Amino acid sequence: RVNHTIFVAVLFAGFLLLLTFYGLDFALLNTGHGFHDEHILLALFVILMGCFASARFIIYYTERQLVTKDMLADSEESLKLQFNRMPVACIIWGTDSTIKDWNPAAETLFGFSYAEVIGKTANETIVPHNIKVQISKMWKTLLKEGLDTNSINENCTKDGSIKICEWNNTPLKDKQNKVIGVISMIKDITSLKK
C-alpha cells in the first residue's frame, strides 16, 4: 500500500513537471522560439524515466526502513521476553539510579510489583538505611569506571524483612562506550549465610 502511494505520488509530480514543460514550450512557440518535436519527446522520455527511477528508489528505501523497523521490534520483543522469563532477579537502572525495568523474579524476591518500583531508586525501595552510603559510593564507582561489580549485601523487602543478596552489576554502554545504564542480576543467598 505504501509502495503504491509513493509510486503514484512521484508519477503525479512527473506529470506536473511535464505540464510545466509543455506550458514552457507553448510560451516559446508563441514567441517563435519553440522546441522541436524531437526535443519534446526526449524531454518527455527523460522526465518519465526520472520519475520512474525516483519512485523505485523511494520504494526501495521505504521498504528497507520498514524491514529494519520490524526487525528491531522483533529483537526488542525477544529481549523483553527473555528478561521477563529469567529465573534470576534482574533490574535495569538509569544512570540516575532509578529503576527502569524490573522482571517478575525481582518482584518475587523483593515483594514489590513492577508499578511500585519503576522510577524509584534503590534507596527508596530495597536498600536498608544502614548501608545507603556504601551503596551510593559503589554506584558512583560503577558509573565512573564502567566496570562490572559484584557485592553481597542486605536488602529490604516490601514486608520489611531483610534478605542477603548477591549482586552482579554490569554497565550498559552506547557506541561511544559511555555508560547509559546498568543491569543487575540478584540472587537470594540468605539461607547460605545463616
Secondary structure, DSSP 8 states (H G I E B T S, - for coil): -HHHHHHHHHHHHHHHHHHHHHHHHHHHHHHT----HHHHHHHHHHHHHHHHHHHHHHHHHHHHHHHHHHHHHHHHHHHHHHHHH-SSEEEEE-TTSBEEEE-HHHHHHH---HHHHTT-BHHHHTS-GGGHHHHHHHHHHHHHH---EEEEEEEE-TTS-EEEEEEEEEEEE-TTS-EEEEEEEEEE-HHHH-
